[in-house]
Amino acid sequence: MSPELLADVRALSPEIWLTVAIVVTLLADLLVGHRGKTLVGIAALVGVGGALWSLFGGEPAGATESSRAFGLLALDGFADFFRTLIISGTGVVVLHAMVFRDLEDSTRNEFLPMLLTVALGGCLLVSTDHLLMLLLAMELLSMPSYLLAGWQRRERRSAEAALKYLVFGALASALMLFGFSLLYGVSGSLWMPEVGAAVGRLWAEGGTSQGLVAGAVVLVFAGFGFKLAAFPFHFWAPDVYEGSPTPVTTLLAVVSKAAAVGVVVRFVDATFLGEGANADWLSRFGWIMAVLAAVTMTYGNVTAVLQRNVKRLLAYSSIAHAGFLLMGVAVMATDAGGAASAVGVQAIGFYLVTYYLATLGAFACVMALSNRFGVEDLDEYQGLGWSSPYVSGLLVVFVVSLTGLPPTAGFIGKYKMFVAAFDTGLFWLAVVGALNAIVALFYYFKVIRALYLRGDWERVEGKRERGLVPSLAQLSIGVLAAATVYFGLAFDGLAAWVDTALFN
């Protein structure tokens, strides 16, 4: 094996670990059947652990002479940052899926390889700046997601969720593919930097060329917006989040969204902010992203106020947070290749980590409460704060972080995003974000009120416990809560890691 090939293989060791884990879990299921569910779960967790070890313990990205693996995947800190979030988030979901009671034991072993396949697609997605590879990675992430959404075969709402997700996903992929074909037609290349140079040149020509560029970009961002669950491509999210098994909902809200943010930031940076960037085009693109961010966060927060199902409430919350992340994209577009683009990337990276911790923890708590009590609606949460004080108390921590209140990491994430918007002249967008944070305070505290201020769950007629939450699942929730509070008080280390990882 040549040194160049060996270096490429070593660079893709996280993806190789995931691939091996997918094969091993499928073979284990064939050999031992559903009676070996613990063995299959351990194999999946070993694969996740090996992938993370290869990221942190292996050769650093960019240490080889080549800056790419097999000519298609970038070897940089940016990819490693998002791969870390995707793989670790999948590991937590796998851990909770192993003990989630609403999954049939007869299909649980096939469920775990699907989770790993989503993580594999996400890792490839955030590592490429080639449009064809991007499309293939997006489909590798999406296909198992459609199956996972409808995994509960006896649940009508699960089947409905899968059908809606598939229909909207197919439409979004078709629009994105059409946009890519237009960009290829005007640039003659599938590489993002070369596409960007053609976009800048065509926009400078004016006339119909500008219409062609704008149309192509709108089509591409239809696909990206679908994965981000950003307005107006969000329609699938509430029904899919509510109808899917809770581990799948967590995967979509954390892993899939992290992958979507990664590909959007890389696309914008490589295509619009590189050499040949056109200032007029960037100004218009930045304004569109700012308006889209404001509308997305406002729609998500206002609609969340009306929700009674906790998973559906968190779905609209996820839409609102997509708006805050798009605020960072608008900041990026204010200065091609200058300080503002770096500030935008930093704000997005830090905000994504805080969102990641809080959302992963919040859905883990929802899974734990569903496991023990079989509840999902706010009315059913009445008094659970007294019946399950540990999980309910940690859910409060995550809700406070999602709101953006101190002393949690969510407060620092919103603060950094608002500062980035102010520093780049987007004062109005920062004000809209602050007003939305106030709206979010109302519906997030509906959860806290239900837990502690609406009676005693044990006295509600017809309610019974289904069993205690496994200790390992409780430990993972505690670790996430501790990280959420710690990074709200001592965030310099996290900020330094984000900056180092994104710009390595």
N, C-alpha and C positions, 0 to 999 in steps of 0.2 A: 504494500500500500504506500503510495507516494506521500511525502510530508504534507502537501497541500490537501489531499483527500483526507488524511488523518486529522488535520486541523479542522476541516469542515465537519467531520463526524463528531469530533470533540465539542465543537461549538453547538451542535444540535443534540447534545446528550440529554437535556431535559425532555425534548420531544421523543427521544429514543426510549427513555425511561417510561414515559407515558404510553408509548406504543407497546412496549413489552408488557406493561401492566394490563393493558387492554386484552392482549392475546392470552396472558396467563389467567386472568379472571374468567374469560370465556371458556378456556380449556378446563379450568377447575370446576366450572359449573357443569360442563359436559361429563366430567368424571365422577363428581360426588353429588350432583344435583342440589336441590334446595336444602338438604340436610347440612350441607357444608357452607352455609351462608356466612358464618364467622370467618372461615378460611378465605373465602372470596373477598370479604371486607378487609381483612388484614393484607391480602395481596394488593388490593387497590391502594391502601394507605402506604404500603411499602413503596409502590410506584410513585406516589406523590412525594413521599419523603426522599426518595432517590433523585427525583427531578429537582427538588429544592436544594439538596446537597450538591448536585452538579452545578447549580447556579452560583452557590456561595463558596463551595469548596474546590471547584474545578479551576481551570485556567480562565483568567478574567477576559471579558469580552474586549475585542480590539487588540489582544495581545499577539495575535498572529499577523503575518504579513498581509494577508487578504482581509478586506473589510466586509466580505460577504461569505456566506456559506452556500456552496453550489451555485454561486452567481445570482441567487434570488433572494436570500434572506440576510438582512443586515446584522452585523456583529457589533452592537453598540450598547451602551448603558441604558438607552431609552427602551430597547426591546427587553433587556433584563429586568428593568423596573416593572413593566407591565406583565411580563411572564411570572414574576414573583407574586404579584397580586392575583393573577389568574390561577396559578397552581395552588397557592396556599388557600385561597377561597374555596377551590374545589375540594381540597382535603377536609376542610371543616364540613362542607356539605356531605361528603362521603361518610364522615364520622356520624353525622346525625341521621343520614339515610339508613345506616346500619341498624338503628334502633327505632326508626319511625314506624309506628304501629299501623298506619293506614296503608302501607304497602303490602301487597300479598307476598307471602313467603315463596310462593311458586314462581314469582317473576322478579324477586329482589336481586338475584344474582345477575340477571341481565341488565338490571337498572344501573348498577355501578359502572360497568364498562361504558355505558352511554354517557355518564357524567364525565368520565375520563376523556372520551372522544370530543366532547364539547371543549374541554380544557386544551386538548391538542390543537383543535381548530383555532382557538383563541390565541395560543402561543404563536402559531404560524401567521395569523392575521396581523399581529402587532409588530412582526419582524420584517415585513416586506415593503418595498417601495416599487414593486412591479404589479401592474394592474391585473394581469391574468392570474398571477399567484394570489393576489388579494381576493379575487373573485372565488377561486378554488377554496381558499382558507375560510372565506365567509360561508360557503356552502357546507364545508366540513363542520363548522360550528352550528349551522342552522338545522341541518337534517336531523341529527339526533335530538335537538331541542324540540322539534315538532313531535317526535315520537314520545319524548318524556312528558310533554304537556298532556298527552292523552293516556298516560300509563294506567290510571285507575279505570279499568275497563267497565266496571259496574256503575261508575259515576257518570251521569248524563252530562254534568257541567264540565267534567274532564274531557269528554269527547268533543263537546262544543268548543272548549278552549283550544284543543289541538286543531280542529278544523279552521277556526278563525285565524290562529297563528299561521297555519300552512297557507291559507289563501292570501293573507296580507303579506306574508313573507315572500311568496312566489311573485306577487305583484311588485314588491319593492326590489327584489333581485332582478326582475326583468327591466325595470326602469333604470337601475344602476348599470346593468350590462349595456343598455342602449346608450347611456351617457358615456360609458367607457369607449364604446365604438365610435362615438362622435369625437371624443378627445384623441383617439388613435387616428381617426381620419384627418384631423387638422394638424397633428404633430408627426405622424408617421412613426411613433414610438409608444411603447407601453411603460417606459420608465417615467416615474413621476417628475423628476427634475427636467427632463426633456419636454414632457407635456407642459410643464409650467412655463418654460421658455416660449413655447408656441402660443400659450394662452396670453402672455404679456404682449407678444408681437401682434396677434390678431386683434386684441383689444385696442391697441394703438392705431390700427388701421381704421377703426370706426365702421359705421354702416352695418351691413348684414353680418359682418364678422363678429361684432359685439353680441348680436342676438344669438349666434351659434354658440359662442362661448357661454353666455348666460344660460341658455337652454341645456347645454351639456352638464354644467355644474349643478343646476337644479335637479336634473335626473340622478346624478351621482349622489347628491345629498338626500334624495328620497330614500335611497338604500341605507345610508348612514343614519338618517333620522329614524328609520324604522328600528334599527338596533339600539339606538339611544332612547327610544320611546319619547322623542321630542315632538312637540306640536308642529304640523298637523298630522304626523305619522304615528300617533300614539294610540289610535283607536283599539288596537289589539290588546294593549297592556292590562287594563283593568280586568277584563273577562279572563284573560289567560292567567294572570296572577292569582285570581280568585279560584279558578277552576282547576289549576294544576296542583299536583301534590306539593306540599310546602317545601320539600327539598328542591324541587324544580323551580318553584317561585324564587327561592333564595339564589339559585344558580343564575336565573335570568336577571335578577336585580343587582347582583354583584359581579359575577364572572363575565356574563355576556356584556354588561354595561361597561366594565373595565376594558374589555377588548374593543368595544365600539369607540370609547374615548381615545384609546391608543391609536386606532387606525385613522380617526378624524384628525388628531393632532399631527400625526406623521404626514397625512395627505396634504393638509393645509401648509405645513412647514416646508415640505419638499416641493410642492407644486406651485404655491402662491408666494412664498417668502424667499425663494432662492434667487439665483442669478436671472436677470431678465424680468424681475417683478415689475409690474406696472402700477404706479402710485394711484392712478385714477380707479383702476379695477379694484385694488385693495381697499380703497376708501368706500367704494360701493359694497364690496363683499363684507367688510367690517360692519357697515351700517345694517345690512341685512341680517347678519349674525346677531347683532345687538337687539334688533327688533324681535327676532325669533327667540332669543333668550328671554326677553321680557314677557312675551306672550306665553311661552312655555311654562315659565315658573308661575305666572299669574293663573293660568288655566289649571295647572296641577294643584296649586294650593287652594284656590277657591272651590274647586270641585271636591277636593278631599274633605272639606268641611261637611259635606252632605252624606258621607259614607258611614255605614254601620258595621260592615264586615272589616275586620282588622287587616286582612291581606289586601282587600281592595283599597282601603285607606292608604296602606303602604305603597300600593301601586301608583296612586296619584301623587304620593310623596316622591316616589322615584321619578315621575315625570317632572315635578317641580325641581328636583335636584339636577336633572338634565339641563334645565334652563340655567342654573347657576354655573354648570360646567361650560355651557355655550357662551356664558359671559366671558370666560377665559379665552375662548376662541376669538371673540370680538376684540379682546385686548391684543391678542397676537397679531391681528390684521391691521393694527394702527401704525405699525412701523416695520417695513420689510427689512428683515435681517438686523434690525437695531435692538436697542435695549427693551423696547416694549414687547417684542415677540418673545424674548426670553422671560420677561416678567409674567406674560400670559401663560407660558408653559409651566413655570414654577407654581403659579397659583392653581392651575388645573391639577398638577401632580399632587400638591399638598391637599387640596380639597377632596380629590378622589380618595386619598388614603383615609381621611376622616369619615367620608361617606361610607367607604368600604367597611371600616371597623364598626360603625354604628348600625348600618343596615344588616351586615352579617350577624351581629349580635341580636338585633331586634327580631329577625326572622328565626334565629335559633331559639329565642324565648317563645315565639309563637309556636314553633314546633314542639318545644318542651311542654307548653300548656295544653296543646292539642293532644300530645301523647298521654298526659296525665288525666285531663278532664274531657277531652273531645270537644273543645270549644273553639270558635273562630270569630263570633260576632261580639260587638261591644256589650250588648245586653247580657251575654253569657259570661262576660268578664267580671260581672258585679261581685265584689268581695273577694276576688281571687288574691288580692294583695295580702289577705289574712290567712287564706288557705294554703297558699304557696308563696311564702314571703321571700325566699331566696330568688327564684326566677322572676317574680313580679318586681322586686326591688331592682334587679339588674335591668329589666325592661325599662324601668323609669330612667336609668342612667342613659340607655341608648336613645330613648325618646328625647331626653333633654339635649343630647348631642345633635340629633337630627334637627332639632329646633334651632340650634346655634347659640345655646346659653353657656356661660362659664359655670363650672371650671372644666368643661369637657373639650375634646379635640374639635368638635364641630364648631365651637365658637371661634377658635383660631383659624379654621378653614374658611369660614365666612369672612372673618376680619381680613385675611390675606387677599381674598377675592375682591372685597370692596376697596381695599387700598390700591390694588392693581388697577381697578376701574377708575378710581379718582386720579391716580398718577398719570393715566393716559388720556384724560379728558372726557371719560364716559361718566360724567357726574349723574346725569339723569338715570342711567342704568343702575348705578350703585344705589340711588334713592329707591328705585323700583324694587331692587333686591331687598333693601332694608324693610320696606313696607310688606313685602311677601314674607319675610321672616316673622313679622308680627302676626300675619294671618296664620302661618304655620303653628305659632304658639297656641292658637285656639284649638285646632283639631288634634294636635299631639297631646294636649292636656285632657282631651276627652278620654284618652286611654287611661291616663293616671286617675282621673275622676272615677271611671268605671272600676278600676282595681281597688280603690281605697275608700271611696265616698258614696258607694251605691249599695250598701248592705253586705250581708254575709252569704257567700256562695253556697256554703254547706246547708243553709236553710232553704235554698230554692228547691221547690218540689221537683222530683224526677231526676235530680243530678246525682251522679256517682263518679267516683274516681276509677280510672282504668289501670292505675299502677304508678309507681314512682318513676321519676326521670333517672336514667342511668347515670352513675357518678361521673363517667368520662365526659358525657355530654354536658353535665353541670360544670365540670372543670373548664371545658372549652369556653363556655359562656362567661365564666368568671375571668378567664384570661383576657377575653375581648373587652369586658367591662373595665378591667384594670388598665389595659392599654388606652382605652378611650379617655379615662380620667388622667392617667399619667401624661399623655401627650397634650392634654389641655393645660397642664401645669408646667411641664418641662418639655417644650416643643422644639427647642433649638436643635437637638440631635436628630429628630425626625426631619426638620427642615433641611438640615445639612445633608442627610441621606438622600432626600428627594432631589436636591440640587445636584449632588454628585452623580446620582444615578442617571438623571435625565440628560446631563450635559457631558457625560464621560466619553 
